[in-house]
């Protein structure tokens, strides 16, 4: 296997097992995420809401809530739906942390877009270095074959 550099030393079984593991984690994540519902209620217990992947899935109004003005009720509903979406986001983050590990949890970038951009820039730099290395190696092989 001379002339192939580090490519000759790739452990194919390890590579395939790693890919299988990634697919299994993604399947687990998909199953876990399907059942998540964020829930919230106002401090008086007048409005309760559930928010899932399809949007608002539950809305309960206590009969006393109907005594509020339309504006007050609307504000309570909006606040509770907002809190339910926050709860759903927290559940998604926990679930992704369990599947990917906290270090690789993609949800950590939601509140920190600069960190996400830094990660993308690091990946781009690694890709560029790898591309340059491969192209250099191909050029070396081309010259050694006198092509």
N, C-alpha and C positions, 0 to 999 in steps of 0.2 A: 504494500500500500504506500510505497514511497511516492512523493510528489503531490500528495493530497494534503499535506500539512496537518493541521488539527482536525480536519474533516474525517480523517481515517480513524480518529479516536472517539468519535461520537458514539455514545451508548444508545442505540436505537430503542432498545427495550425501555430504558429509563425515559427517553423522550416520549414514547408512546404511552407509557404509564402516566406520565405527567399530564399529557393531553387528556387521557381518560379521566384523570382526577379533576381536571378543570371542567370537563363536560358534566361530570357527576355533581360538582359544586353548583354549576349553573342550573341544573335540573332541580336540585334541592332548593336553591334560591327561588326559582320560579314557583315551585309548589308552596313554599312558605309565604311568598308575597301575595299569592292569590287570595288567601284567607284573612289578610290584615284589614282591620277596620279601626280607624281612629275614632275615639269617642270623647265627648265633653258635655258638660251641662253648666248652666249658670249657677251662681252662688245661692240663688233662692230655690233652685230645683224646678223652675218654671219651664225651661227650655232644655231639651236634650237632643243631641245630634250624633249621627254616625257617618263617617266619611271613608269610603273605600276606593278601590281602583276605578270603579265606575262613576265616582262622584258621590253626591249626597245620597246615602242609602237609608238613613233613618232620621226621622224628625218627630219628636214628641213634644206636644204643647200641653202643659197642665191647664185644666180649666181656668185657674186663676190668671193664667197668662193672657186670657182673652179680655180681662178687665183693664189691661194696659192700653195706652194709646197706641195707635198704629205705628207711630214713630218709635216709641219705646220698645214695642215688640220687635220691630224690624231690626233695631240696634242689638237687642239681645240675641236674635237669631243669627245675625251676621257675626257677632262676637263668638257665639258658641260654635258655629261652623268653622270659623277661623281656628279656634282652639282644637277642634276635632281634626282639622288638617295638620296642625302642628303635632298632635298626638300620632297621627298616621306617619308623618315624616320621622318622628322619633323611633317608631316601631320599625320602619324601613331601615333606618340607620343601624339599629341594634341587630336586626336580622342580617344585614349585609356585613356587619362587624363579626357576627358569629360565623358566617360562611367564608368571608375573605380574610378575617383577622383584622384587628383595628388598624394595623400599620398599612394595609392595602385596601382599606374601606374607601370606596369611591365617594361615599356620602360626606366624607370629611372636607371635600372641596366645595360643597354647596355654599357654605358661609365664608369661604376663603378662595375667591377666584384667582387671586394672585398666586397662591400655592399651586393651584391647578395649572396655571400658565407656566410656572417654573417647572413643574413636572413634564409638561408638554415640551418645553424647550430642552430639558435634559434628554428626553426621549429622542427629539430631533437631532441633537448633537451626537448621541450614541448611534443613531441610524446613519448619520453622515460619516462618522468615523468608520463604521462597519462597511459602508458602501465604498469608501476610499480604500480600505484595506483589501476588499474583494477585487476591486478594479485594479489595484496595484499588483495583486497576486495573479490575476488573469493576464495582465500586461507582461509580467515576468514569465508566465508560462508561454505566452505567444512568442516572446523573444527567444526563449529556450528551444522552442520548436521551429524557430526561424520562419515564422508566418508573417 
